[in-house]
Amino acid sequence: MKLLVTGGAGFLGSRLIESLLQPDARDLLPPGARLLSLDLSPCPLRDPRLASVVGDIADRDLLSRLVGPDTALVFHLAAVVSAQAEQDFDLGMAVNLDATRALLEVCRHQARAPRLVFASSLAVFGGELPRQVPEELAPLPQSSYGTQKAMAELLVADYSRRGFVDGRVCRLPTIAVRQGRPNAAASSFASGIIREPLAGLPSNCPVPLDTRLWLSSPGKVIDNLLLAARLDGVRLGPRRALNLPGISVSVGQMLDSLERLGGPGTRGLVGEEPDARVAAIVCGWPGDFEVERAMRLGFVRDSDFDAIVRAYQNEASARA
Ligand SMILES: NC(=O)c1ccc[n+]([C@@H]2O[C@H](COP(=O)([O-])OP(=O)(O)OC[C@H]3O[C@@H](n4cnc5c(N)ncnc54)[C@H](O)[C@@H]3O)[C@@H](O)[C@H]2O)c1
């Protein structure tokens, strides 16, 4: 039996693999099963059950070699993230849409339809939005990234309807606080305004302080991706896409948490230089969602933003 994680060297992909290798994930990765990471770079983890394949997800031949009749589960996380997909239209289409379709096609031709968990994003929503996004709101993306994710979501739903895969789509909140360095996501600042000042470094907040974000810690998102993999597809019916739970927080409230938990002076390290390019993407995303359906299915969220910052601080000191 085989599991595949695309984007396995990325921030979430490598954490997901770390969790899959733990004893409490034995139901997903039983003894004797193999775990494959596919990414442009090697997965940083080492384990005899893990094979790190360095390659391009747009390479259909490679996908055909990696996915076989014994592939039970695919986590599809490889993507060109928001700001980069906006900057490089062709690359975003090739990776976020064309390669997703190629992956689905390879899955389709297996004797047994694999379970597939697709990491989508709240960026599928946009336009005139109510204060809180209702469960059934139709996607209306306002960026190429959101459009590519929305198209891929529809493909996952149709391939599932036809029985080619057993898909589930998780629309991820913005993830904060990310360990490591800034990335090419337009929402990268949501981690930077906490992570950098906690390390004594300056940072910049490019959007107005009353901008509301829908946030989740990395830990809760990994729990939710694992839960999505365990869920019986019948419980989703034809509605394969789920808005994952998060918490609705304004950027100003995030900075209040920083001051409370990081100590005096940390807030002062955050500048407020507007960036129209970032604001054009992030300020169009919804900042609050109704998530009763996901909560009923057992998905989880953080209690508040202080808890997210504390979890980040604990992990940072454990990794230091
Ligand atoms: N982090 C967030 O806030 C967030 C929010 C919503 C959705 N998501 C989605 O979750 C997934 C994981 O996000 P992340 O934060 O870990 O991003 P990340 O950039 O750390 O990871 C994405 C990985 O995909 C890989 N990749 C890109 N192009 C590839 C290609 N052609 N072939 C193979 N691998 C390729 C990259 O090398 C990278 O390691 C993505 O699909 C992203 O769109 C993330």
The ligand as a Tripos MOL2 file, in Angstrom:
@<TRIPOS>MOLECULE
LIG
   44    48     1     0     0
SMALL
NO_CHARGES

@<TRIPOS>ATOM
      1 N1         -0.3450   28.2230    4.0640 N.am      1 LIG1
      2 C1         -1.5090   28.8100    3.8270 C.2       1 LIG1
      3 O1         -1.8380   29.8590    4.4240 O.2       1 LIG1
      4 C2         -2.4670   28.1880    2.8550 C.ar      1 LIG1
      5 C3         -3.7400   28.6960    2.8070 C.ar      1 LIG1
      6 C4         -4.6310   28.1640    1.9120 C.ar      1 LIG1
      7 C5         -4.2390   27.1140    1.0950 C.ar      1 LIG1
      8 N2         -2.9870   26.6330    1.1410 N.ar      1 LIG1
      9 C6         -2.6100   25.5350    0.2310 C.3       1 LIG1
     10 O2         -1.9710   24.4960    0.9750 O.3       1 LIG1
     11 C7         -0.9840   23.8740    0.1610 C.3       1 LIG1
     12 C8          0.3580   23.8590    0.8790 C.3       1 LIG1
     13 O3          0.7220   25.1980    1.1840 O.3       1 LIG1
     14 P1          2.0860   25.5730    1.9290 P.3       1 LIG1
     15 O4          1.7900   26.7270    2.7850 O.co2     1 LIG1
     16 O5          2.7140   24.3510    2.4910 O.co2     1 LIG1
     17 O6          2.9360   26.0910    0.6800 O.3       1 LIG1
     18 P2          4.4540   25.8290    0.3070 P.3       1 LIG1
     19 O7          4.8110   26.8100   -0.7590 O.co2     1 LIG1
     20 O8          5.3120   25.7540    1.5310 O.co2     1 LIG1
     21 O9          4.3970   24.3640   -0.3190 O.3       1 LIG1
     22 C9          4.0030   24.1070   -1.6350 C.3       1 LIG1
     23 C10         4.9860   23.1030   -2.1920 C.3       1 LIG1
     24 O10         4.6210   22.8010   -3.5370 O.3       1 LIG1
     25 C11         5.8130   22.5660   -4.2440 C.3       1 LIG1
     26 N3          5.6320   22.7390   -5.6770 N.ar      1 LIG1
     27 C12         5.3560   23.8880   -6.3440 C.ar      1 LIG1
     28 N4          5.3460   23.6450   -7.6640 N.ar      1 LIG1
     29 C13         5.5940   22.3180   -7.8240 C.ar      1 LIG1
     30 C14         5.7310   21.4810   -8.9490 C.ar      1 LIG1
     31 N5          5.6110   21.9510  -10.1890 N.pl3     1 LIG1
     32 N6          6.0050   20.1710   -8.7620 N.ar      1 LIG1
     33 C15         6.1610   19.6750   -7.4940 C.ar      1 LIG1
     34 N7          6.0580   20.4350   -6.3860 N.ar      1 LIG1
     35 C16         5.7870   21.7410   -6.5580 C.ar      1 LIG1
     36 C17         6.7810   23.6220   -3.7060 C.3       1 LIG1
     37 O11         8.1410   23.2570   -3.9880 O.3       1 LIG1
     38 C18         6.4370   23.6330   -2.2280 C.3       1 LIG1
     39 O12         7.3080   22.7950   -1.4890 O.3       1 LIG1
     40 C19        -0.9840   24.6160   -1.1640 C.3       1 LIG1
     41 O13        -1.7980   23.9140   -2.0690 O.3       1 LIG1
     42 C20        -1.6180   25.9490   -0.8310 C.3       1 LIG1
     43 O14        -2.2410   26.5050   -1.9520 O.3       1 LIG1
     44 C21        -2.0780   27.1360    2.0130 C.ar      1 LIG1
@<TRIPOS>BOND
     1     1     2 1
     2     2     3 2
     3     2     4 1
     4     4     5 ar
     5     4    44 ar
     6     5     6 ar
     7     6     7 ar
     8     7     8 ar
     9     8     9 1
    10     8    44 ar
    11     9    10 1
    12     9    42 1
    13    10    11 1
    14    11    12 1
    15    11    40 1
    16    12    13 1
    17    13    14 1
    18    14    15 2
    19    14    16 1
    20    14    17 1
    21    17    18 1
    22    18    19 2
    23    18    20 1
    24    18    21 1
    25    21    22 1
    26    22    23 1
    27    23    24 1
    28    23    38 1
    29    24    25 1
    30    25    26 1
    31    25    36 1
    32    26    27 ar
    33    26    35 ar
    34    27    28 ar
    35    28    29 ar
    36    29    30 ar
    37    29    35 ar
    38    30    31 1
    39    30    32 ar
    40    32    33 ar
    41    33    34 ar
    42    34    35 ar
    43    36    37 1
    44    36    38 1
    45    38    39 1
    46    40    41 1
    47    40    42 1
    48    42    43 1
@<TRIPOS>SUBSTRUCTURE
     1 LIG1         1 GROUP 0 **** ****
